[in-house]
Amino acid sequence: MTARHTPRGLLVLGGSSEIGLAVAERWVRAGTAEVVLAGRESARLRAGAARLEKAGARVRCVHFDAERTDTHDQVVADALADHTVDAALIAFGVLADEHHPAAAARAVRTNYAGAVSCGLALAERFAGRGHGTIVVLSSVAGVRARPDNLVYGSSKAGLDAFAEGLSHRYGPRGVRVTTVRPGFVTTRLTAGLPPAPFATDVDTVARAVVEGTARGAHVVWVPRVLRWVMTAFRLLPRRAVRLLSR
Ligand SMILES: NC(=O)c1ccc[n+]([C@@H]2O[C@H](COP(=O)([O-])OP(=O)(O)OC[C@H]3O[C@@H](n4cnc5c(N)ncnc54)[C@H](OP(=O)(O)O)[C@@H]3O)[C@@H](O)[C@H]2O)c1
């Protein structure tokens, strides 16, 4: 990161993510010169690269599958090899098909296990240099388990705890970990779902991430009011949670 807290280079894991691309574009417009988009080959990934190039960045796309945890150390090593990349955004994630146990477990592997192998690989390398920023897209869904989306929510709870622990372990070695907890964001992930209260958009999330990392926040809630809403929700008795989730 520069003195103005803009990354010199950014790695986006989940390079076609709508939120991920909005954050990347905002940083590129603020001065980030290099972006590595790590994702599965698709027209969306290529369109994301073109969009960031148009905004002024040099962009490289690399193959990345969040489920292939055995490959993540190498993907991260390659992306960070030229020492320009000093920030990474863990942006991949899927909703879980809870009617099919195997599919639900795959979603957990993506959302949680995939982020663990990427997060550890990033933290070790950034710590070796003495600096680096990791931004983790968690969710308010991880704050408290609910009857709906319980698999997605529990995977985000695990991810959120992992990010906090990573911050404690690697903070003293110069690695900043920022956990982002958005509420409902209108993207293709939520397409067809009824908007939840305090629904927001990708530009609002991007602005909150850029401002939050600049002020050194450990946790960024989007919108901010969710910090207080979810603090209260955490204290509710179980019965109230069930009733509210109907
Ligand atoms: N939208 C919301 O309401 C909301 C709220 C809170 C948190 N979040 C979190 O924010 C993050 C980004 O979500 P989004 O809203 O931007 O949705 P999105 O546009 O659907 O992005 C999801 C990303 O995950 C990638 N992905 C999924 N499985 C993958 C795999 N096995 N290997 C590699 N990449 C994989 C997708 O790649 P492909 O293009 O290849 O499928 C896509 O880039 C997710 O972690 C999500 O859980 C979203």
The ligand as a Tripos MOL2 file, in Angstrom:
@<TRIPOS>MOLECULE
LIG
   48    52     1     0     0
SMALL
NO_CHARGES

@<TRIPOS>ATOM
      1 N1        -24.1960  -10.4060   -2.8240 N.am      1 LIG1
      2 C1        -24.4180  -10.3940   -1.5100 C.2       1 LIG1
      3 O1        -25.5470  -10.1280   -1.0370 O.2       1 LIG1
      4 C2        -23.2960  -10.6850   -0.5710 C.ar      1 LIG1
      5 C3        -23.4680  -10.3300    0.7870 C.ar      1 LIG1
      6 C4        -22.4540  -10.6110    1.6810 C.ar      1 LIG1
      7 C5        -21.3100  -11.2180    1.2600 C.ar      1 LIG1
      8 N2        -21.1590  -11.5660   -0.0580 N.ar      1 LIG1
      9 C6        -19.9480  -12.2610   -0.4610 C.3       1 LIG1
     10 O2        -19.2220  -11.4520   -1.3710 O.3       1 LIG1
     11 C7        -18.4480  -12.3100   -2.2380 C.3       1 LIG1
     12 C8        -18.6860  -11.9050   -3.6850 C.3       1 LIG1
     13 O3        -20.0570  -12.1230   -4.0040 O.3       1 LIG1
     14 P1        -20.7900  -11.3240   -5.1730 P.3       1 LIG1
     15 O4        -22.0330  -10.7740   -4.6010 O.co2     1 LIG1
     16 O5        -19.8290  -10.4330   -5.8720 O.co2     1 LIG1
     17 O6        -21.2570  -12.5200   -6.1180 O.3       1 LIG1
     18 P2        -20.7150  -13.0320   -7.5450 P.3       1 LIG1
     19 O7        -20.6400  -11.9190   -8.5110 O.co2     1 LIG1
     20 O8        -21.5700  -14.2100   -7.8490 O.co2     1 LIG1
     21 O9        -19.2330  -13.4930   -7.2130 O.3       1 LIG1
     22 C9        -18.9390  -14.7630   -6.7060 C.3       1 LIG1
     23 C10       -17.5740  -15.1170   -7.2020 C.3       1 LIG1
     24 O10       -17.1750  -16.3870   -6.6650 O.3       1 LIG1
     25 C11       -16.5630  -17.0950   -7.7130 C.3       1 LIG1
     26 N3        -16.5370  -18.5200   -7.4500 N.ar      1 LIG1
     27 C12       -17.5330  -19.3050   -6.9850 C.ar      1 LIG1
     28 N4        -17.1050  -20.5800   -6.9010 N.ar      1 LIG1
     29 C13       -15.8090  -20.5770   -7.3270 C.ar      1 LIG1
     30 C14       -14.8320  -21.5710   -7.4740 C.ar      1 LIG1
     31 N5        -15.0770  -22.8680   -7.1630 N.pl3     1 LIG1
     32 N6        -13.6210  -21.2220   -7.9290 N.ar      1 LIG1
     33 C15       -13.3440  -19.9270   -8.2680 C.ar      1 LIG1
     34 N7        -14.2360  -18.9370   -8.1500 N.ar      1 LIG1
     35 C16       -15.4620  -19.2620   -7.6770 C.ar      1 LIG1
     36 C17       -17.3940  -16.7560   -8.9320 C.3       1 LIG1
     37 O11       -16.7000  -17.1490  -10.0900 O.3       1 LIG1
     38 P3        -17.4610  -17.6560  -11.4460 P.3       1 LIG1
     39 O12       -17.7700  -16.4000  -12.2160 O.co2     1 LIG1
     40 O13       -16.4440  -18.5240  -12.1060 O.co2     1 LIG1
     41 O14       -18.6930  -18.3930  -11.0290 O.co2     1 LIG1
     42 C18       -17.4830  -15.2600   -8.7340 C.3       1 LIG1
     43 O15       -16.3030  -14.6290   -9.1580 O.3       1 LIG1
     44 C19       -18.8660  -13.7460   -1.9070 C.3       1 LIG1
     45 O16       -17.9440  -14.3120   -0.9920 O.3       1 LIG1
     46 C20       -20.1960  -13.5590   -1.2050 C.3       1 LIG1
     47 O17       -20.4670  -14.6340   -0.3240 O.3       1 LIG1
     48 C21       -22.1170  -11.2850   -0.9840 C.ar      1 LIG1
@<TRIPOS>BOND
     1     1     2 1
     2     2     3 2
     3     2     4 1
     4     4     5 ar
     5     4    48 ar
     6     5     6 ar
     7     6     7 ar
     8     7     8 ar
     9     8     9 1
    10     8    48 ar
    11     9    10 1
    12     9    46 1
    13    10    11 1
    14    11    12 1
    15    11    44 1
    16    12    13 1
    17    13    14 1
    18    14    15 2
    19    14    16 1
    20    14    17 1
    21    17    18 1
    22    18    19 2
    23    18    20 1
    24    18    21 1
    25    21    22 1
    26    22    23 1
    27    23    24 1
    28    23    42 1
    29    24    25 1
    30    25    26 1
    31    25    36 1
    32    26    27 ar
    33    26    35 ar
    34    27    28 ar
    35    28    29 ar
    36    29    30 ar
    37    29    35 ar
    38    30    31 1
    39    30    32 ar
    40    32    33 ar
    41    33    34 ar
    42    34    35 ar
    43    36    37 1
    44    36    42 1
    45    37    38 1
    46    38    39 2
    47    38    40 1
    48    38    41 1
    49    42    43 1
    50    44    45 1
    51    44    46 1
    52    46    47 1
@<TRIPOS>SUBSTRUCTURE
     1 LIG1         1 GROUP 0 **** ****
